[in-house]
Amino acid sequence: MTLTKQQEEDKLTVMIEGRLDTTTAPQLEDLLKTSLDGITQLTLDFAQLVYVSSAGLRVILSAQKQMSKRGRMVIRNVQDTVREVFDVTGFMDILTVE
């Protein structure tokens, strides 16, 4: 998995490429832990994300909870395979997906 972040003032975009699973989810979790201070808008760009496991969903849900207290989180460019996981798990109902 490759993580790329871009920050502009209080807006952070994290692009995730590859697989977000048990092995890689801690990398995203660590990046978010160290990057969210002062951030009011978090965008997760999933254009290159091909798979998400329950461990990845846990990190996404944790980020959503953190951002609901300080601003907004948006997920963009979700591929069909990941969107299907979001549909089945009910995440489409609790996340903002554009």
Secondary structure, 3 states (H helix, E strand, C coil): CEEEEEEECCEEEEEEEEEECCCCHHHHHHHHHHHCCCCCEEEEEEEEEEEECHHHHHHHHHHHHHHHHHCEEEEECCCHHHHHHHHHHCHHHHCCEC
